[in-house]
Amino acid sequence: MLIGLRTHRAVTAGVVAALLSTGFLAGTAGQAEAVVPVCVKAASVSWGAGHGPVPSTSGGSLNCRLGPGNSGAGVKALQAALKLCHKKNIAVDGVYGDRTKSALAAVQRNSGIDDDGLYGPQTRNVILWDVTEKTPAGGTWKYCDRL
């Protein structure tokens, strides 16, 4: 009986080691999330003479992520772009809920990327952002553009 238990443990350890070596059991999603920080604010990004808010980290990096449960200025910037530039009927309330996720998934699908409804670097590059530019007459001109 003792030999059977040792054999079982050895086989189990071997299977776990093999799965870990292939990456099957490695926490790749968690590791990827740890590498890309959450967008906690909105940076004012320049487009020629114009500027507009884009989700960013506290340090100003645009390489960040958002998803359900996140809130704040970064989410508001994303929601404004979805509402104003992509004509999605969502609130610009700074809370990443089901409607924000669904609206973003539709934009992702229309852009030909994975439509998971989560915001990250790939999605950032396909979204049209809300840009404001001052006119020579002193007014403002609004348009939408990609980064």
N, CA, C and O atoms as a GROMACS GRO file, in nm:
protein
  588
    1MET      N    1   0.081  -0.119   0.000
    1MET     CA    2   0.000   0.000   0.000
    1MET      C    3   0.086   0.126   0.000
    1MET      O    4   0.054   0.224  -0.068
    2LEU      N    5   0.195   0.124   0.076
    2LEU     CA    6   0.284   0.238   0.083
    2LEU      C    7   0.351   0.264  -0.051
    2LEU      O    8   0.368   0.380  -0.089
    3ILE      N    9   0.388   0.161  -0.123
    3ILE     CA   10   0.450   0.176  -0.255
    3ILE      C   11   0.350   0.237  -0.352
    3ILE      O   12   0.387   0.323  -0.432
    4GLY      N   13   0.223   0.195  -0.346
    4GLY     CA   14   0.119   0.250  -0.434
    4GLY      C   15   0.100   0.399  -0.409
    4GLY      O   16   0.082   0.475  -0.505
    5LEU      N   17   0.103   0.442  -0.286
    5LEU     CA   18   0.086   0.583  -0.252
    5LEU      C   19   0.204   0.666  -0.303
    5LEU      O   20   0.185   0.775  -0.356
    6ARG      N   21   0.326   0.613  -0.287
    6ARG     CA   22   0.445   0.683  -0.337
    6ARG      C   23   0.441   0.695  -0.489
    6ARG      O   24   0.475   0.799  -0.545
    7THR      N   25   0.399   0.588  -0.555
    7THR     CA   26   0.389   0.590  -0.701
    7THR      C   27   0.287   0.693  -0.745
    7THR      O   28   0.310   0.769  -0.839
    8HIS      N   29   0.173   0.696  -0.677
    8HIS     CA   30   0.066   0.793  -0.710
    8HIS      C   31   0.117   0.936  -0.695
    8HIS      O   32   0.091   1.021  -0.780
    9ARG      N   33   0.189   0.962  -0.586
    9ARG     CA   34   0.243   1.097  -0.563
    9ARG      C   35   0.346   1.134  -0.670
    9ARG      O   36   0.348   1.247  -0.717
   10ALA      N   37   0.429   1.039  -0.707
   10ALA     CA   38   0.532   1.065  -0.808
   10ALA      C   39   0.468   1.094  -0.943
   10ALA      O   40   0.511   1.185  -1.015
   11VAL      N   41   0.365   1.017  -0.978
   11VAL     CA   42   0.296   1.039  -1.105
   11VAL      C   43   0.228   1.176  -1.104
   11VAL      O   44   0.235   1.250  -1.201
   12THR      N   45   0.161   1.208  -0.994
   12THR     CA   46   0.093   1.338  -0.981
   12THR      C   47   0.194   1.452  -0.993
   12THR      O   48   0.168   1.550  -1.063
   13ALA      N   49   0.306   1.440  -0.925
   13ALA     CA   50   0.408   1.544  -0.932
   13ALA      C   51   0.461   1.559  -1.074
   13ALA      O   52   0.486   1.670  -1.120
   14GLY      N   53   0.479   1.446  -1.144
   14GLY     CA   54   0.527   1.450  -1.282
   14GLY      C   55   0.428   1.518  -1.374
   14GLY      O   56   0.467   1.596  -1.461
   15VAL      N   57   0.299   1.488  -1.357
   15VAL     CA   58   0.196   1.550  -1.441
   15VAL      C   59   0.191   1.701  -1.415
   15VAL      O   60   0.183   1.779  -1.510
   16VAL      N   61   0.194   1.741  -1.290
   16VAL     CA   62   0.192   1.884  -1.257
   16VAL      C   63   0.314   1.954  -1.315
   16VAL      O   64   0.302   2.064  -1.370
   17ALA      N   65   0.431   1.892  -1.304
   17ALA     CA   66   0.553   1.952  -1.360
   17ALA      C   67   0.542   1.967  -1.511
   17ALA      O   68   0.583   2.069  -1.567
   18ALA      N   69   0.486   1.865  -1.576
   18ALA     CA   70   0.471   1.872  -1.722
   18ALA      C   71   0.374   1.983  -1.762
   18ALA      O   72   0.400   2.057  -1.857
   19LEU      N   73   0.264   1.995  -1.690
   19LEU     CA   74   0.167   2.100  -1.721
   19LEU      C   75   0.225   2.239  -1.697
   19LEU      O   76   0.200   2.332  -1.774
   20LEU      N   77   0.302   2.253  -1.591
   20LEU     CA   78   0.365   2.383  -1.564
   20LEU      C   79   0.467   2.417  -1.671
   20LEU      O   80   0.479   2.534  -1.711
   21SER      N   81   0.541   2.319  -1.719
   21SER     CA   82   0.643   2.347  -1.820
   21SER      C   83   0.582   2.388  -1.953
   21SER      O   84   0.646   2.459  -2.031
   22THR      N   85   0.458   2.345  -1.981
   22THR     CA   86   0.392   2.384  -2.106
   22THR      C   87   0.319   2.516  -2.091
   22THR      O   88   0.272   2.573  -2.190
   23GLY      N   89   0.309   2.565  -1.968
   23GLY     CA   90   0.236   2.689  -1.945
   23GLY      C   91   0.088   2.667  -1.922
   23GLY      O   92   0.013   2.762  -1.902
   24PHE      N   93   0.044   2.541  -1.925
   24PHE     CA   94  -0.098   2.511  -1.910
   24PHE      C   95  -0.151   2.555  -1.775
   24PHE      O   96  -0.262   2.607  -1.766
   25LEU      N   97  -0.074   2.535  -1.670
   25LEU     CA   98  -0.118   2.573  -1.537
   25LEU      C   99  -0.064   2.708  -1.493
   25LEU      O  100  -0.099   2.757  -1.386
   26ALA      N  101   0.020   2.768  -1.573
   26ALA     CA  102   0.076   2.898  -1.536
   26ALA      C  103  -0.033   3.003  -1.542
   26ALA      O  104  -0.117   2.998  -1.631
   27GLY      N  105  -0.033   3.096  -1.453
   27GLY     CA  106  -0.134   3.200  -1.449
   27GLY      C  107  -0.106   3.311  -1.548
   27GLY      O  108  -0.079   3.424  -1.508
   28THR      N  109  -0.112   3.282  -1.675
   28THR     CA  110  -0.075   3.381  -1.776
   28THR      C  111  -0.166   3.502  -1.775
   28THR      O  112  -0.119   3.614  -1.792
   29ALA      N  113  -0.297   3.484  -1.755
   29ALA     CA  114  -0.387   3.599  -1.755
   29ALA      C  115  -0.354   3.690  -1.638
   29ALA      O  116  -0.347   3.812  -1.653
   30GLY      N  117  -0.333   3.631  -1.520
   30GLY     CA  118  -0.300   3.711  -1.405
   30GLY      C  119  -0.166   3.782  -1.421
   30GLY      O  120  -0.150   3.896  -1.379
   31GLN      N  121  -0.071   3.714  -1.483
   31GLN     CA  122   0.059   3.776  -1.505
   31GLN      C  123   0.049   3.890  -1.604
   31GLN      O  124   0.113   3.994  -1.586
   32ALA      N  125  -0.032   3.873  -1.708
   32ALA     CA  126  -0.049   3.981  -1.806
   32ALA      C  127  -0.114   4.102  -1.740
   32ALA      O  128  -0.074   4.215  -1.766
   33GLU      N  129  -0.214   4.077  -1.656
   33GLU     CA  130  -0.280   4.188  -1.588
   33GLU      C  131  -0.184   4.260  -1.495
   33GLU      O  132  -0.190   4.382  -1.480
   34ALA      N  133  -0.095   4.184  -1.432
   34ALA     CA  134   0.000   4.246  -1.341
   34ALA      C  135   0.098   4.336  -1.416
   34ALA      O  136   0.146   4.435  -1.361
   35VAL      N  137   0.127   4.302  -1.541
   35VAL     CA  138   0.220   4.381  -1.621
   35VAL      C  139   0.156   4.510  -1.671
   35VAL      O  140   0.222   4.614  -1.675
   36VAL      N  141   0.028   4.504  -1.707
   36VAL     CA  142  -0.042   4.623  -1.758
   36VAL      C  143  -0.126   4.681  -1.643
   36VAL      O  144  -0.223   4.618  -1.602
   37PRO      N  145  -0.089   4.798  -1.592
   37PRO     CA  146  -0.160   4.856  -1.478
   37PRO      C  147  -0.298   4.910  -1.515
   37PRO      O  148  -0.329   4.927  -1.633
   38VAL      N  149  -0.379   4.934  -1.416
   38VAL     CA  150  -0.513   4.989  -1.435
   38VAL      C  151  -0.503   5.138  -1.469
   38VAL      O  152  -0.419   5.210  -1.415
   39CYS      N  153  -0.591   5.183  -1.559
   39CYS     CA  154  -0.600   5.326  -1.594
   39CYS      C  155  -0.676   5.395  -1.480
   39CYS      O  156  -0.793   5.365  -1.457
   40VAL      N  157  -0.612   5.484  -1.410
   40VAL     CA  158  -0.676   5.550  -1.296
   40VAL      C  159  -0.710   5.696  -1.322
   40VAL      O  160  -0.780   5.759  -1.243
   41LYS      N  161  -0.660   5.751  -1.432
   41LYS     CA  162  -0.692   5.890  -1.465
   41LYS      C  163  -0.699   5.905  -1.616
   41LYS      O  164  -0.689   5.806  -1.689
   42ALA      N  165  -0.717   6.026  -1.662
   42ALA     CA  166  -0.719   6.055  -1.806
   42ALA      C  167  -0.610   6.156  -1.837
   42ALA      O  168  -0.603   6.262  -1.775
   43ALA      N  169  -0.526   6.122  -1.933
   43ALA     CA  170  -0.421   6.214  -1.978
   43ALA      C  171  -0.475   6.296  -2.093
   43ALA      O  172  -0.554   6.246  -2.173
   44SER      N  173  -0.432   6.420  -2.103
   44SER     CA  174  -0.468   6.505  -2.216
   44SER      C  175  -0.366   6.480  -2.326
   44SER      O  176  -0.249   6.519  -2.315
   45VAL      N  177  -0.411   6.414  -2.433
   45VAL     CA  178  -0.323   6.376  -2.543
   45VAL      C  179  -0.338   6.476  -2.656
   45VAL      O  180  -0.449   6.521  -2.685
   46SER      N  181  -0.227   6.510  -2.721
   46SER     CA  182  -0.230   6.607  -2.832
   46SER      C  183  -0.247   6.539  -2.966
   46SER      O  184  -0.188   6.434  -2.993
   47TRP      N  185  -0.329   6.600  -3.050
   47TRP     CA  186  -0.348   6.563  -3.191
   47TRP      C  187  -0.322   6.690  -3.269
   47TRP      O  188  -0.416   6.768  -3.290
   48GLY      N  189  -0.203   6.715  -3.313
   48GLY     CA  190  -0.174   6.840  -3.383
   48GLY      C  191  -0.205   6.957  -3.292
   48GLY      O  192  -0.144   6.972  -3.186
   49ALA      N  193  -0.301   7.040  -3.333
   49ALA     CA  194  -0.341   7.155  -3.251
   49ALA      C  195  -0.451   7.119  -3.152
   49ALA      O  196  -0.490   7.201  -3.069
   50GLY      N  197  -0.502   6.997  -3.161
   50GLY     CA  198  -0.610   6.955  -3.072
   50GLY      C  199  -0.560   6.871  -2.956
   50GLY      O  200  -0.442   6.834  -2.950
   51HIS      N  201  -0.650   6.843  -2.864
   51HIS     CA  202  -0.618   6.759  -2.750
   51HIS      C  203  -0.745   6.688  -2.704
   51HIS      O  204  -0.856   6.732  -2.733
   52GLY      N  205  -0.728   6.579  -2.633
   52GLY     CA  206  -0.842   6.506  -2.581
   52GLY      C  207  -0.801   6.408  -2.473
   52GLY      O  208  -0.685   6.369  -2.464
   53PRO      N  209  -0.898   6.368  -2.389
   53PRO     CA  210  -0.869   6.277  -2.280
   53PRO      C  211  -0.860   6.131  -2.326
   53PRO      O  212  -0.942   6.084  -2.404
   54VAL      N  213  -0.759   6.062  -2.275
   54VAL     CA  214  -0.739   5.919  -2.302
   54VAL      C  215  -0.704   5.854  -2.167
   54VAL      O  216  -0.626   5.910  -2.091
   55PRO      N  217  -0.760   5.736  -2.137
   55PRO     CA  218  -0.728   5.670  -2.010
   55PRO      C  219  -0.577   5.652  -1.993
   55PRO      O  220  -0.506   5.620  -2.088
   56SER      N  221  -0.530   5.672  -1.869
   56SER     CA  222  -0.387   5.659  -1.841
   56SER      C  223  -0.364   5.612  -1.698
   56SER      O  224  -0.455   5.609  -1.616
   57THR      N  225  -0.239   5.578  -1.671
   57THR     CA  226  -0.199   5.541  -1.536
   57THR      C  227  -0.176   5.668  -1.455
   57THR      O  228  -0.183   5.779  -1.508
   58SER      N  229  -0.150   5.652  -1.326
   58SER     CA  230  -0.122   5.770  -1.243
   58SER      C  231   0.004   5.842  -1.290
   58SER      O  232   0.018   5.962  -1.268
   59GLY      N  233   0.095   5.770  -1.355
   59GLY     CA  234   0.218   5.830  -1.408
   59GLY      C  235   0.203   5.888  -1.547
   59GLY      O  236   0.299   5.944  -1.601
   60GLY      N  237   0.084   5.874  -1.608
   60GLY     CA  238   0.059   5.931  -1.740
   60GLY      C  239   0.078   5.835  -1.857
   60GLY      O  240   0.062   5.875  -1.972
   61SER      N  241   0.112   5.709  -1.830
   61SER     CA  242   0.129   5.611  -1.938
   61SER      C  243  -0.008   5.571  -1.994
   61SER      O  244  -0.103   5.549  -1.920
   62LEU      N  245  -0.016   5.562  -2.127
   62LEU     CA  246  -0.140   5.519  -2.192
   62LEU      C  247  -0.148   5.367  -2.200
   62LEU      O  248  -0.250   5.313  -2.243
   63ASN      N  249  -0.044   5.299  -2.159
   63ASN     CA  250  -0.040   5.153  -2.159
   63ASN      C  251  -0.105   5.103  -2.030
   63ASN      O  252  -0.037   5.076  -1.931
   64CYS      N  253  -0.238   5.091  -2.033
   64CYS     CA  254  -0.312   5.051  -1.914
   64CYS      C  255  -0.438   4.976  -1.955
   64CYS      O  256  -0.469   4.964  -2.074
   65ARG      N  257  -0.510   4.925  -1.856
   65ARG     CA  258  -0.629   4.844  -1.882
   65ARG      C  259  -0.747   4.889  -1.797
   65ARG      O  260  -0.730   4.949  -1.691
   66LEU      N  261  -0.867   4.857  -1.846
   66LEU     CA  262  -0.990   4.884  -1.773
   66LEU      C  263  -1.086   4.767  -1.795
   66LEU      O  264  -1.081   4.699  -1.897
   67GLY      N  265  -1.172   4.746  -1.697
   67GLY     CA  266  -1.273   4.642  -1.709
   67GLY      C  267  -1.380   4.664  -1.604
   67GLY      O  268  -1.374   4.759  -1.526
   68PRO      N  269  -1.480   4.575  -1.601
   68PRO     CA  270  -1.588   4.587  -1.504
   68PRO      C  271  -1.535   4.602  -1.362
   68PRO      O  272  -1.443   4.531  -1.320
   69GLY      N  273  -1.594   4.694  -1.289
   69GLY     CA  274  -1.552   4.720  -1.152
   69GLY      C  275  -1.458   4.839  -1.139
   69GLY      O  276  -1.444   4.895  -1.030
   70ASN      N  277  -1.394   4.880  -1.249
   70ASN     CA  278  -1.308   4.998  -1.244
   70ASN      C  279  -1.394   5.124  -1.249
   70ASN      O  280  -1.506   5.122  -1.299
   71SER      N  281  -1.340   5.232  -1.195
   71SER     CA  282  -1.413   5.359  -1.197
   71SER      C  283  -1.312   5.473  -1.196
   71SER      O  284  -1.194   5.454  -1.166
   72GLY      N  285  -1.361   5.592  -1.230
   72GLY     CA  286  -1.275   5.710  -1.227
   72GLY      C  287  -1.264   5.781  -1.360
   72GLY      O  288  -1.340   5.755  -1.453
   73ALA      N  289  -1.167   5.871  -1.366
   73ALA     CA  290  -1.149   5.957  -1.484
   73ALA      C  291  -1.112   5.878  -1.609
   73ALA      O  292  -1.152   5.916  -1.719
   74GLY      N  293  -1.036   5.769  -1.594
   74GLY     CA  294  -1.000   5.687  -1.709
   74GLY      C  295  -1.123   5.624  -1.773
   74GLY      O  296  -1.136   5.621  -1.896
   75VAL      N  297  -1.212   5.574  -1.690
   75VAL     CA  298  -1.338   5.515  -1.740
   75VAL      C  299  -1.422   5.623  -1.807
   75VAL      O  300  -1.482   5.599  -1.911
   76LYS      N  301  -1.427   5.742  -1.746
   76LYS     CA  302  -1.504   5.852  -1.804
   76LYS      C  303  -1.454   5.890  -1.943
   76LYS      O  304  -1.533   5.916  -2.033
   77ALA      N  305  -1.322   5.893  -1.961
   77ALA     CA  306  -1.264   5.925  -2.092
   77ALA      C  307  -1.304   5.820  -2.195
   77ALA      O  308  -1.338   5.853  -2.309
   78LEU      N  309  -1.300   5.694  -2.155
   78LEU     CA  310  -1.341   5.585  -2.245
   78LEU      C  311  -1.489   5.597  -2.279
   78LEU      O  312  -1.527   5.586  -2.395
   79GLN      N  313  -1.573   5.619  -2.178
   79GLN     CA  314  -1.717   5.632  -2.202
   79GLN      C  315  -1.749   5.750  -2.292
   79GLN      O  316  -1.837   5.740  -2.378
   80ALA      N  317  -1.679   5.861  -2.274
   80ALA     CA  318  -1.703   5.979  -2.359
   80ALA      C  319  -1.671   5.946  -2.504
   80ALA      O  320  -1.745   5.985  -2.595
   81ALA      N  321  -1.560   5.875  -2.527
   81ALA     CA  322  -1.524   5.836  -2.664
   81ALA      C  323  -1.628   5.742  -2.723
   81ALA      O  324  -1.666   5.755  -2.840
   82LEU      N  325  -1.675   5.647  -2.643
   82LEU     CA  326  -1.777   5.553  -2.691
   82LEU      C  327  -1.907   5.626  -2.725
   82LEU      O  328  -1.971   5.595  -2.825
   83LYS      N  329  -1.944   5.721  -2.642
   83LYS     CA  330  -2.070   5.794  -2.663
   83LYS      C  331  -2.059   5.895  -2.778
   83LYS      O  332  -2.144   5.896  -2.867
   84LEU      N  333  -1.956   5.978  -2.776
   84LEU     CA  334  -1.944   6.087  -2.873
   84LEU      C  335  -1.893   6.042  -3.009
   84LEU      O  336  -1.941   6.088  -3.113
   85CYS      N  337  -1.797   5.952  -3.010
   85CYS     CA  338  -1.734   5.913  -3.137
   85CYS      C  339  -1.789   5.784  -3.197
   85CYS      O  340  -1.784   5.765  -3.318
   86HIS      N  341  -1.840   5.698  -3.113
   86HIS     CA  342  -1.892   5.570  -3.162
   86HIS      C  343  -2.044   5.561  -3.148
   86HIS      O  344  -2.104   5.458  -3.179
   87LYS      N  345  -2.106   5.670  -3.102
   87LYS     CA  346  -2.252   5.682  -3.094
   87LYS      C  347  -2.317   5.572  -3.012
   87LYS      O  348  -2.424   5.522  -3.047
   88LYS      N  349  -2.254   5.533  -2.902
   88LYS     CA  350  -2.309   5.431  -2.812
   88LYS      C  351  -2.392   5.501  -2.705
   88LYS      O  352  -2.351   5.602  -2.649
   89ASN      N  353  -2.508   5.446  -2.677
   89ASN     CA  354  -2.602   5.504  -2.581
   89ASN      C  355  -2.565   5.458  -2.439
   89ASN      O  356  -2.628   5.367  -2.384
   90ILE      N  357  -2.464   5.521  -2.382
   90ILE     CA  358  -2.421   5.487  -2.246
   90ILE      C  359  -2.404   5.615  -2.164
   90ILE      O  360  -2.389   5.724  -2.219
   91ALA      N  361  -2.409   5.598  -2.033
   91ALA     CA  362  -2.384   5.711  -1.943
   91ALA      C  363  -2.234   5.736  -1.932
   91ALA      O  364  -2.154   5.642  -1.938
   92VAL      N  365  -2.198   5.861  -1.918
   92VAL     CA  366  -2.058   5.898  -1.893
   92VAL      C  367  -2.050   5.929  -1.744
   92VAL      O  368  -2.046   6.044  -1.702
   93ASP      N  369  -2.048   5.820  -1.664
   93ASP     CA  370  -2.054   5.833  -1.519
   93ASP      C  371  -1.927   5.787  -1.448
   93ASP      O  372  -1.918   5.796  -1.326
   94GLY      N  373  -1.829   5.739  -1.525
   94GLY     CA  374  -1.703   5.697  -1.464
   94GLY      C  375  -1.707   5.560  -1.400
   94GLY      O  376  -1.613   5.522  -1.329
   95VAL      N  377  -1.814   5.483  -1.423
   95VAL     CA  378  -1.826   5.348  -1.366
   95VAL      C  379  -1.831   5.247  -1.481
   95VAL      O  380  -1.920   5.254  -1.565
   96TYR      N  381  -1.736   5.153  -1.484
   96TYR     CA  382  -1.727   5.052  -1.590
   96TYR      C  383  -1.824   4.939  -1.556
   96TYR      O  384  -1.790   4.846  -1.484
   97GLY      N  385  -1.945   4.949  -1.611
   97GLY     CA  386  -2.047   4.848  -1.587
   97GLY      C  387  -2.077   4.768  -1.712
   97GLY      O  388  -2.001   4.769  -1.809
   98ASP      N  389  -2.190   4.698  -1.708
   98ASP     CA  390  -2.230   4.610  -1.819
   98ASP      C  391  -2.251   4.687  -1.949
   98ASP      O  392  -2.215   4.637  -2.056
   99ARG      N  393  -2.310   4.807  -1.942
   99ARG     CA  394  -2.336   4.883  -2.065
   99ARG      C  395  -2.206   4.932  -2.130
   99ARG      O  396  -2.194   4.933  -2.252
  100THR      N  397  -2.110   4.971  -2.048
  100THR     CA  398  -1.980   5.012  -2.101
  100THR      C  399  -1.911   4.892  -2.166
  100THR      O  400  -1.855   4.903  -2.274
  101LYS      N  401  -1.916   4.778  -2.099
  101LYS     CA  402  -1.854   4.656  -2.153
  101LYS      C  403  -1.918   4.617  -2.286
  101LYS      O  404  -1.848   4.583  -2.380
  102SER      N  405  -2.052   4.621  -2.293
  102SER     CA  406  -2.122   4.584  -2.417
  102SER      C  407  -2.091   4.682  -2.530
  102SER      O  408  -2.069   4.642  -2.644
  103ALA      N  409  -2.089   4.812  -2.497
  103ALA     CA  410  -2.059   4.913  -2.598
  103ALA      C  411  -1.917   4.895  -2.652
  103ALA      O  412  -1.894   4.904  -2.772
  104LEU      N  413  -1.823   4.869  -2.562
  104LEU     CA  414  -1.684   4.851  -2.604
  104LEU      C  415  -1.669   4.724  -2.688
  104LEU      O  416  -1.595   4.722  -2.786
  105ALA      N  417  -1.739   4.617  -2.650
  105ALA     CA  418  -1.733   4.492  -2.727
  105ALA      C  419  -1.782   4.514  -2.870
  105ALA      O  420  -1.727   4.458  -2.964
  106ALA      N  421  -1.887   4.596  -2.886
  106ALA     CA  422  -1.938   4.625  -3.021
  106ALA      C  423  -1.834   4.701  -3.104
  106ALA      O  424  -1.816   4.671  -3.222
  107VAL      N  425  -1.766   4.797  -3.043
  107VAL     CA  426  -1.661   4.872  -3.113
  107VAL      C  427  -1.546   4.778  -3.150
  107VAL      O  428  -1.494   4.784  -3.261
  108GLN      N  429  -1.508   4.692  -3.058
  108GLN     CA  430  -1.401   4.595  -3.085
  108GLN      C  431  -1.440   4.504  -3.202
  108GLN      O  432  -1.359   4.480  -3.292
  109ARG      N  433  -1.562   4.454  -3.199
  109ARG     CA  434  -1.610   4.365  -3.305
  109ARG      C  435  -1.607   4.435  -3.440
  109ARG      O  436  -1.561   4.378  -3.539
  110ASN      N  437  -1.655   4.560  -3.444
  110ASN     CA  438  -1.655   4.638  -3.568
  110ASN      C  439  -1.514   4.671  -3.616
  110ASN      O  440  -1.493   4.697  -3.735
  111SER      N  441  -1.418   4.669  -3.525
  111SER     CA  442  -1.278   4.699  -3.560
  111SER      C  443  -1.199   4.574  -3.595
  111SER      O  444  -1.082   4.583  -3.634
  112GLY      N  445  -1.262   4.457  -3.580
  112GLY     CA  446  -1.195   4.332  -3.616
  112GLY      C  447  -1.099   4.278  -3.512
  112GLY      O  448  -1.011   4.198  -3.545
  113ILE      N  449  -1.115   4.321  -3.386
  113ILE     CA  450  -1.030   4.266  -3.280
  113ILE      C  451  -1.117   4.186  -3.184
  113ILE      O  452  -1.240   4.190  -3.193
  114ASP      N  453  -1.054   4.114  -3.092
  114ASP     CA  454  -1.125   4.032  -2.995
  114ASP      C  455  -1.227   4.117  -2.920
  114ASP      O  456  -1.192   4.219  -2.861
  115ASP      N  457  -1.353   4.075  -2.924
  115ASP     CA  458  -1.461   4.156  -2.865
  115ASP      C  459  -1.495   4.110  -2.723
  115ASP      O  460  -1.607   4.067  -2.695
  116ASP      N  461  -1.397   4.119  -2.633
  116ASP     CA  462  -1.417   4.078  -2.495
  116ASP      C  463  -1.474   4.189  -2.407
  116ASP      O  464  -1.510   4.164  -2.292
  117GLY      N  465  -1.483   4.311  -2.458
  117GLY     CA  466  -1.538   4.422  -2.380
  117GLY      C  467  -1.442   4.477  -2.277
  117GLY      O  468  -1.481   4.556  -2.192
  118LEU      N  469  -1.316   4.437  -2.284
  118LEU     CA  470  -1.215   4.486  -2.192
  118LEU      C  471  -1.122   4.583  -2.264
  118LEU      O  472  -1.086   4.561  -2.380
  119TYR      N  473  -1.085   4.690  -2.195
  119TYR     CA  474  -1.001   4.793  -2.255
  119TYR      C  475  -0.854   4.766  -2.223
  119TYR      O  476  -0.818   4.741  -2.108
  120GLY      N  477  -0.771   4.773  -2.327
  120GLY     CA  478  -0.627   4.757  -2.310
  120GLY      C  479  -0.556   4.822  -2.428
  120GLY      O  480  -0.620   4.890  -2.508
  121PRO      N  481  -0.426   4.801  -2.441
  121PRO     CA  482  -0.348   4.865  -2.547
  121PRO      C  483  -0.400   4.841  -2.689
  121PRO      O  484  -0.399   4.934  -2.770
  122GLN      N  485  -0.444   4.719  -2.720
  122GLN     CA  486  -0.493   4.693  -2.856
  122GLN      C  487  -0.621   4.772  -2.883
  122GLN      O  488  -0.637   4.831  -2.990
  123THR      N  489  -0.711   4.772  -2.787
  123THR     CA  490  -0.837   4.846  -2.802
  123THR      C  491  -0.811   4.996  -2.809
  123THR      O  492  -0.875   5.066  -2.888
  124ARG      N  493  -0.719   5.045  -2.729
  124ARG     CA  494  -0.684   5.188  -2.730
  124ARG      C  495  -0.650   5.235  -2.871
  124ARG      O  496  -0.686   5.346  -2.910
  125ASN      N  497  -0.583   5.151  -2.947
  125ASN     CA  498  -0.537   5.190  -3.081
  125ASN      C  499  -0.645   5.187  -3.188
  125ASN      O  500  -0.624   5.243  -3.296
  126VAL      N  501  -0.759   5.124  -3.162
  126VAL     CA  502  -0.866   5.121  -3.263
  126VAL      C  503  -0.981   5.216  -3.231
  126VAL      O  504  -1.066   5.242  -3.316
  127ILE      N  505  -0.984   5.266  -3.109
  127ILE     CA  506  -1.093   5.356  -3.068
  127ILE      C  507  -1.074   5.494  -3.128
  127ILE      O  508  -0.962   5.543  -3.141
  128LEU      N  509  -1.185   5.556  -3.164
  128LEU     CA  510  -1.184   5.697  -3.202
  128LEU      C  511  -1.200   5.777  -3.073
  128LEU      O  512  -1.291   5.751  -2.995
  129TRP      N  513  -1.112   5.874  -3.052
  129TRP     CA  514  -1.113   5.955  -2.930
  129TRP      C  515  -1.170   6.092  -2.958
  129TRP      O  516  -1.158   6.144  -3.069
  130ASP      N  517  -1.232   6.151  -2.858
  130ASP     CA  518  -1.292   6.284  -2.864
  130ASP      C  519  -1.182   6.390  -2.857
  130ASP      O  520  -1.111   6.401  -2.757
  131VAL      N  521  -1.168   6.468  -2.964
  131VAL     CA  522  -1.062   6.569  -2.973
  131VAL      C  523  -1.125   6.708  -2.984
  131VAL      O  524  -1.223   6.727  -3.055
  132THR      N  525  -1.068   6.804  -2.913
  132THR     CA  526  -1.112   6.944  -2.919
  132THR      C  527  -0.996   7.028  -2.968
  132THR      O  528  -0.883   7.017  -2.919
  133GLU      N  529  -1.024   7.113  -3.065
  133GLU     CA  530  -0.920   7.201  -3.121
  133GLU      C  531  -0.973   7.344  -3.123
  133GLU      O  532  -1.090   7.366  -3.156
  134LYS      N  533  -0.888   7.440  -3.088
  134LYS     CA  534  -0.927   7.581  -3.095
  134LYS      C  535  -0.919   7.629  -3.239
  134LYS      O  536  -0.826   7.596  -3.312
  135THR      N  537  -1.019   7.707  -3.277
  135THR     CA  538  -1.020   7.763  -3.413
  135THR      C  539  -0.952   7.900  -3.411
  135THR      O  540  -0.941   7.962  -3.305
  136PRO      N  541  -0.907   7.950  -3.527
  136PRO     CA  542  -0.845   8.083  -3.532
  136PRO      C  543  -0.938   8.193  -3.483
  136PRO      O  544  -0.893   8.296  -3.434
  137ALA      N  545  -1.069   8.172  -3.496
  137ALA     CA  546  -1.166   8.273  -3.453
  137ALA      C  547  -1.192   8.270  -3.303
  137ALA      O  548  -1.270   8.350  -3.252
  138GLY      N  549  -1.127   8.177  -3.232
  138GLY     CA  550  -1.144   8.171  -3.087
  138GLY      C  551  -1.246   8.069  -3.040
  138GLY      O  552  -1.266   8.053  -2.920
  139GLY      N  553  -1.311   8.001  -3.130
  139GLY     CA  554  -1.406   7.897  -3.094
  139GLY      C  555  -1.336   7.762  -3.080
  139GLY      O  556  -1.214   7.754  -3.072
  140THR      N  557  -1.416   7.659  -3.076
  140THR     CA  558  -1.359   7.524  -3.070
  140THR      C  559  -1.420   7.437  -3.179
  140THR      O  560  -1.534   7.457  -3.222
  141TRP      N  561  -1.344   7.342  -3.222
  141TRP     CA  562  -1.386   7.246  -3.322
  141TRP      C  563  -1.365   7.108  -3.262
  141TRP      O  564  -1.256   7.077  -3.213
  142LYS      N  565  -1.470   7.026  -3.264
  142LYS     CA  566  -1.460   6.891  -3.207
  142LYS      C  567  -1.461   6.789  -3.319
  142LYS      O  568  -1.536   6.802  -3.416
  143TYR      N  569  -1.378   6.687  -3.305
  143TYR     CA  570  -1.377   6.577  -3.400
  143TYR      C  571  -1.327   6.451  -3.329
  143TYR      O  572  -1.285   6.457  -3.213
  144CYS      N  573  -1.332   6.340  -3.398
  144CYS     CA  574  -1.287   6.213  -3.342
  144CYS      C  575  -1.171   6.159  -3.425
  144CYS      O  576  -1.172   6.170  -3.548
  145ASP      N  577  -1.071   6.102  -3.357
  145ASP     CA  578  -0.954   6.051  -3.428
  145ASP      C  579  -0.891   5.938  -3.347
  145ASP      O  580  -0.912   5.927  -3.226
  146ARG      N  581  -0.813   5.854  -3.415
  146ARG     CA  582  -0.737   5.748  -3.348
  146ARG      C  583  -0.603   5.804  -3.301
  146ARG      O  584  -0.554   5.905  -3.353
  147LEU      N  585  -0.546   5.738  -3.205
  147LEU     CA  586  -0.412   5.776  -3.158
  147LEU      C  587  -0.310   5.755  -3.267
  147LEU      O  588  -0.192   5.782  -3.247
   0.00000   0.00000   0.00000
